[in-house]
Amino acid sequence: MSELDLIDSILRHSLDLQRLSAHEEAQALEILRQLETELRQLLASNDLTDAGKREVNALIADAHEAIASSYAQIPGLLDTHELSLIVANRTADVLRDALPSVTIPSPERLASLTKDILIDGAPASAWWSRQAEDLQFKFAAQVRQGVLNGESLAQITARVVGSEDEPGILDTSRRNARSLVHSAVMTAANRARLETYRKNGRHIAGLRWLATLDSHTCMQCAALDGQAWNLDGDKLDGTTADFQLPPAHFACRCVATPIAKGLDDIFGTTGLDEKLKPAVRASSSGPTSAPTFEAFLERQSPEFVEEVLGKRRAELYLAGKLTLRDLVSGAGRPLTLDELRTR
């Protein structure tokens, strides 16, 4: 197996993780859908036309309780420890196809890395608590503003759940929930990958940042594409950015791919590397062996695209009517954690 094949295998699994994320996001959105129903019922059960301060405060208190209860359920949907075990084992399987004597991190080590993972500098649990508090604050503000303006029940409800003409505060909550779930999946997965690379440092020289290069790629990720570090986080030749792991931000689609050591390093010989002609692509810093995500997709069979997207979406993608972003969003055919484990 060449290094390009090794990277392709990592990217295939990354697409599966996108599909897992889509499944977990759908579960979180279902909880928020139930919350929306509960908030609608609370609003409908109160006559806010002539409501006084006491009645409004009582309604808000009930809504706060419902919001807190709903958001408390979401962090438990994703078993980040189980996910890290699956990713570590899958990464080790991929490495075994290219390298000898691969080692897997211990379950205890993976558990310590993925317990209440950090997302953008804060624990995931803190992010969910903050989202609940934000929705509670906005709900109270919208209800009080609606009552103050003498609005009808329908108008106040629209402030919360949205209407055809204008989104409500729950629309923002849904977007944030999807971003948080996605970030949790990708953070846990990339930490498990890095730990697996480090456990096999005798074969792995470092890791390279691979961005999904399409029209939706942000400048931050585009700038990181192709940057490489050794397993201690030191910059490799040509790299200017300080070490970091994907995701770089909420909804980030980047992947950390391994850089295999040369055959001479692995086998303690000389001359083997000179016989190999590595594949290269152009980059702003000169030729590099890092493939693009788009090139990876071009190397995949129509059957692979159909397996990921489903028949109709695959037809659209192969015909150029479905974008690269649509493919890597995981929206085609979501996977559960159990399905990911069996793949």
C-alpha positions in Angstrom: 0.0 0.0 0.0 1.4 3.4 -1.0 1.1 6.5 1.2 -1.6 7.7 -1.2 -3.6 4.6 -0.6 -3.1 5.0 3.2 -4.4 8.6 3.0 -7.4 7.4 0.8 -8.3 4.9 3.5 -8.3 7.6 6.2 -10.4 9.8 4.0 -12.9 7.0 3.4 -13.3 6.6 7.1 -13.6 10.4 7.5 -16.6 10.3 5.2 -18.2 7.6 7.4 -17.7 9.9 10.3 -19.5 12.7 8.4 -22.4 10.3 8.1 -22.2 9.4 11.8 -22.3 13.1 12.5 -25.5 13.4 10.4 -27.2 10.7 12.4 -26.2 12.2 15.7 -27.3 15.7 14.5 -30.7 14.2 13.6 -31.1 12.8 17.1 -30.3 16.2 18.6 -32.7 17.9 16.3 -35.5 15.5 17.2 -35.0 16.5 20.9 -35.3 20.1 19.8 -38.4 19.3 17.8 -40.0 17.8 20.9 -39.0 20.9 22.8 -40.6 23.1 20.2 -43.8 21.2 20.6 -43.6 21.6 24.4 -43.0 25.4 24.1 -45.9 25.7 21.7 -48.2 24.0 24.2 -47.0 26.2 27.0 -47.7 29.3 25.0 -51.1 28.1 23.9 -52.1 27.2 27.5 -51.6 30.7 28.7 -53.7 33.7 27.8 -51.0 36.3 27.3 -53.4 39.0 26.0 -54.1 40.4 29.5 -51.3 38.5 31.3 -49.7 40.3 34.2 -46.1 40.1 35.4 -46.7 37.1 37.6 -48.3 35.0 34.8 -45.6 35.9 32.4 -42.9 34.9 34.9 -44.6 31.6 35.6 -44.7 30.8 31.9 -41.1 31.7 31.5 -40.1 29.5 34.5 -41.9 26.5 33.0 -40.2 27.1 29.6 -36.8 27.4 31.3 -37.4 24.0 32.9 -38.4 22.4 29.6 -35.4 23.9 27.9 -32.9 22.8 30.6 -34.4 19.3 30.5 -34.2 19.0 26.8 -30.6 20.2 26.5 -29.5 17.9 29.3 -30.4 14.9 27.1 -28.3 15.9 24.1 -24.7 15.4 25.4 -25.5 11.8 26.2 -26.5 11.0 22.7 -22.9 10.6 21.5 -20.6 8.1 23.2 -17.3 9.8 22.5 -15.3 7.1 24.2 -16.9 4.4 22.1 -16.3 6.5 19.0 -12.6 7.0 19.9 -12.2 3.2 20.2 -13.8 2.6 16.8 -11.7 5.3 15.2 -8.4 4.1 16.8 -9.1 0.5 15.7 -10.0 1.5 12.2 -6.9 3.7 11.9 -4.8 0.8 13.2 -6.4 -1.5 10.6 -5.5 1.0 7.8 -1.9 1.3 9.1 -1.6 -2.5 9.2 -2.2 -2.6 5.4 0.9 -0.5 4.9 3.1 -0.9 8.0 4.3 -3.8 10.2 3.5 -4.3 13.9 0.9 -1.6 14.5 -0.1 -0.7 18.1 -3.5 0.5 19.4 -3.8 3.0 22.2 -5.3 1.6 25.4 -9.0 2.1 26.1 -8.1 4.0 29.3 -5.9 6.4 27.4 -8.6 7.1 24.8 -11.1 7.6 27.6 -9.0 10.3 29.2 -8.6 12.0 25.8 -12.3 12.1 25.0 -14.0 12.7 28.3 -15.9 16.0 28.0 -13.8 17.0 25.0 -12.7 20.6 24.4 -14.4 22.4 21.6 -12.9 25.8 20.7 -11.3 26.0 24.1 -14.3 25.0 26.3 -15.7 21.6 27.4 -18.5 20.2 25.3 -20.7 20.1 28.4 -20.2 23.9 29.0 -21.2 24.6 25.4 -24.4 22.7 25.8 -25.2 24.5 29.0 -24.5 27.8 27.4 -26.8 26.9 24.5 -29.6 26.1 27.0 -29.0 29.4 28.9 -29.0 31.3 25.6 -32.3 29.9 24.5 -33.8 30.5 28.0 -32.7 34.1 27.8 -34.0 34.6 24.3 -37.3 32.9 25.0 -38.0 35.2 28.0 -37.0 38.3 26.0 -39.3 37.4 23.1 -42.3 36.6 25.3 -41.9 39.8 27.3 -41.4 41.9 24.2 -44.4 40.3 22.6 -46.6 41.0 25.7 -45.3 44.5 25.9 -46.2 45.1 22.3 -49.7 43.7 22.7 -49.0 41.0 20.2 -51.3 38.0 19.6 -50.5 34.4 20.6 -49.6 33.6 17.0 -47.2 36.5 16.8 -45.5 35.6 20.0 -45.3 32.0 19.0 -43.7 33.0 15.7 -41.0 34.9 17.6 -40.0 31.6 19.2 -40.5 29.0 16.5 -40.3 31.2 13.4 -42.6 31.7 10.4 -42.4 31.6 6.6 -41.3 35.2 6.6 -38.8 35.3 9.5 -36.8 32.7 11.5 -37.4 32.3 15.2 -35.0 31.8 18.0 -35.3 28.0 17.7 -33.9 28.2 14.2 -30.6 29.5 15.6 -30.7 26.8 18.4 -31.0 24.1 15.7 -28.1 25.4 13.7 -25.9 25.7 16.8 -26.9 22.1 17.9 -25.8 20.7 14.6 -22.5 22.5 14.7 -21.8 21.3 18.2 -22.6 17.7 17.5 -20.4 17.8 14.3 -17.5 19.4 16.2 -17.8 16.8 19.0 -17.6 13.9 16.5 -14.7 15.3 14.6 -12.7 16.4 17.7 -13.0 12.9 19.3 -12.1 11.2 16.1 -9.1 13.3 15.4 -7.8 12.9 18.9 -8.1 9.1 18.6 -6.3 9.2 15.2 -3.4 11.4 16.6 -3.0 9.1 19.6 -2.9 6.1 17.2 -0.3 7.8 15.1 1.8 8.6 18.2 1.6 5.0 19.4 3.1 4.0 16.0 5.7 6.7 15.8 8.4 4.3 14.6 6.5 4.2 11.3 4.7 7.6 11.3 6.7 10.7 10.8 3.9 13.2 11.5 0.6 14.4 10.2 -0.7 16.7 7.5 -3.7 19.0 7.4 -6.0 18.2 4.6 -8.8 20.7 3.8 -12.0 20.0 1.8 -11.2 22.3 -1.1 -14.4 23.7 -2.5 -16.2 27.1 -2.7 -17.3 26.7 1.0 -13.8 26.3 2.4 -13.0 29.2 4.7 -9.7 31.1 4.5 -8.5 29.6 7.8 -8.8 26.0 6.5 -7.5 26.9 3.0 -4.4 28.4 4.7 -3.8 25.3 6.8 -4.2 22.9 3.8 -1.0 20.9 3.4 0.6 22.2 6.6 2.5 19.4 8.4 4.0 18.7 11.8 5.8 15.8 13.5 4.1 13.9 16.2 5.4 16.3 18.9 3.8 19.2 17.1 7.0 20.6 15.6 6.7 22.2 12.1 8.0 20.1 9.2 9.8 21.7 6.2 7.7 24.4 4.5 5.1 24.6 7.4 4.4 28.1 8.8 1.4 27.5 11.1 1.6 26.3 14.7 0.4 22.8 15.4 -3.3 22.2 15.8 -5.8 19.4 15.2 -9.0 19.6 13.2 -11.6 20.9 13.6 -10.3 24.4 13.3 -13.8 25.9 14.0 -17.4 24.8 14.2 -18.6 22.8 11.2 -15.0 22.3 10.1 -14.6 19.5 7.5 -10.8 19.1 7.6 -8.9 15.8 8.3 -5.5 15.0 9.8 -3.8 12.5 7.6 -0.6 10.5 8.4 2.8 11.0 6.9 4.6 7.7 6.8 8.3 7.4 7.4 10.5 6.4 4.5 11.4 2.8 4.0 15.0 3.5 5.0 13.8 4.8 8.4 11.4 1.9 9.0 13.8 -0.9 8.0 17.1 0.7 8.9 18.4 0.5 5.4 19.6 2.9 2.7 18.6 3.2 -0.9 15.0 2.0 -0.7 13.5 5.4 -0.7 15.4 6.4 -3.8 13.6 3.6 -5.7 10.2 5.2 -5.0 8.7 8.0 -7.0 6.2 9.7 -4.7 3.1 11.3 -6.3 3.1 15.1 -6.0 0.7 18.0 -6.6 1.4 21.7 -6.9 1.0 24.0 -3.9 1.8 27.6 -3.0 4.9 26.4 -1.2 6.1 24.1 -4.1 5.4 20.4 -4.9 3.9 18.3 -2.2 2.7 14.8 -1.8 -0.5 15.8 0.0 -3.6 15.0 -2.2 -6.6 17.2 -2.4 -9.9 16.0 -1.1 -11.4 16.6 -4.5 -8.7 14.4 -6.1 -9.5 11.7 -3.6 -13.1 11.7 -4.7 -12.2 11.6 -8.4 -10.3 8.4 -7.6 -13.3 6.7 -6.1 -15.7 4.4 -8.0 -19.3 5.2 -8.9 -20.2 2.4 -6.6 -18.5 4.1 -3.7 -20.2 7.4 -4.3 -23.6 5.6 -4.5 -22.9 3.7 -1.3 -22.3 7.0 0.5 -25.0 9.1 -1.1 -27.6 6.7 -2.2 -28.5 6.1 -5.9 -30.2 9.3 -6.8 -27.8 11.6 -5.1 -24.9 9.7 -6.6 -26.3 10.2 -10.1 -26.6 14.0 -9.4 -23.0 14.1 -8.0 -21.5 12.2 -10.9 -23.4 14.4 -13.4 -21.9 17.5 -11.7 -25.3 18.6 -10.3 -24.3 17.9 -6.6 -21.4 19.7 -5.0 -18.4 18.4 -3.1 -19.9 20.0 0.0 -23.1 18.0 -0.4 -21.1 14.8 -0.5 -19.0 15.4 2.6 -21.9 16.8 4.6 -23.0 13.3 5.4 -26.6 14.2 4.5 -26.9 11.4 2.0 -27.0 8.2 4.1 -26.3 8.7 7.8 -24.6 6.0 9.9 -25.3 5.0 13.5 -22.4 4.3 15.9 -23.2 0.5 15.6 -23.1 0.7 11.8 -19.8 2.6 11.9 -18.4 -0.1 14.2 -19.2 -2.9 11.7 -17.7 -1.2 8.7 
